Amino acid sequence: MKSVETITVVNEFGKNVVLDLIDAVKVDGNEYVIVGPKDSDEAYAYKSVVKNGETEYFSVGVGPEFKKVLDEYNQHTS
């Protein structure tokens, strides 16, 4: 059985949410992860930033940054 990597993020309601790691891409020198809920077709992009040895994830909303990440992901997976 293949193990799935996960990340835990805090949603807008302050609750921890565990998301499955789908892929990782690099855009303009920044690292991003593509994640989604288990057994779902939904996917989200988070910017990965290491601070003091800890990785923090920042949600990428709709806009130019998201489009760049999506374009890179699509090129990466095709």
Secondary structure as a PSIPRED ss2 file (coil, helix, strand):
# PSIPRED VFORMAT (PSIPRED V4.0)

   1 M C   1.000  0.000  0.000
   2 K C   1.000  0.000  0.000
   3 S C   1.000  0.000  0.000
   4 V C   1.000  0.000  0.000
   5 E C   1.000  0.000  0.000
   6 T E   0.000  0.000  1.000
   7 I E   0.000  0.000  1.000
   8 T E   0.000  0.000  1.000
   9 V E   0.000  0.000  1.000
  10 V E   0.000  0.000  1.000
  11 N C   1.000  0.000  0.000
  12 E C   1.000  0.000  0.000
  13 F C   1.000  0.000  0.000
  14 G C   1.000  0.000  0.000
  15 K C   1.000  0.000  0.000
  16 N E   0.000  0.000  1.000
  17 V E   0.000  0.000  1.000
  18 V E   0.000  0.000  1.000
  19 L E   0.000  0.000  1.000
  20 D E   0.000  0.000  1.000
  21 L E   0.000  0.000  1.000
  22 I E   0.000  0.000  1.000
  23 D E   0.000  0.000  1.000
  24 A E   0.000  0.000  1.000
  25 V E   0.000  0.000  1.000
  26 K E   0.000  0.000  1.000
  27 V E   0.000  0.000  1.000
  28 D C   1.000  0.000  0.000
  29 G C   1.000  0.000  0.000
  30 N E   0.000  0.000  1.000
  31 E E   0.000  0.000  1.000
  32 Y E   0.000  0.000  1.000
  33 V E   0.000  0.000  1.000
  34 I E   0.000  0.000  1.000
  35 V E   0.000  0.000  1.000
  36 G E   0.000  0.000  1.000
  37 P C   1.000  0.000  0.000
  38 K C   1.000  0.000  0.000
  39 D C   1.000  0.000  0.000
  40 S C   1.000  0.000  0.000
  41 D C   1.000  0.000  0.000
  42 E C   1.000  0.000  0.000
  43 A C   1.000  0.000  0.000
  44 Y E   0.000  0.000  1.000
  45 A E   0.000  0.000  1.000
  46 Y E   0.000  0.000  1.000
  47 K E   0.000  0.000  1.000
  48 S E   0.000  0.000  1.000
  49 V E   0.000  0.000  1.000
  50 V E   0.000  0.000  1.000
  51 K E   0.000  0.000  1.000
  52 N C   1.000  0.000  0.000
  53 G C   1.000  0.000  0.000
  54 E E   0.000  0.000  1.000
  55 T E   0.000  0.000  1.000
  56 E E   0.000  0.000  1.000
  57 Y E   0.000  0.000  1.000
  58 F E   0.000  0.000  1.000
  59 S E   0.000  0.000  1.000
  60 V C   1.000  0.000  0.000
  61 G C   1.000  0.000  0.000
  62 V C   1.000  0.000  0.000
  63 G C   1.000  0.000  0.000
  64 P H   0.000  1.000  0.000
  65 E H   0.000  1.000  0.000
  66 F H   0.000  1.000  0.000
  67 K H   0.000  1.000  0.000
  68 K H   0.000  1.000  0.000
  69 V H   0.000  1.000  0.000
  70 L H   0.000  1.000  0.000
  71 D H   0.000  1.000  0.000
  72 E H   0.000  1.000  0.000
  73 Y H   0.000  1.000  0.000
  74 N H   0.000  1.000  0.000
  75 Q H   0.000  1.000  0.000
  76 H H   0.000  1.000  0.000
  77 T H   0.000  1.000  0.000
  78 S C   1.000  0.000  0.000
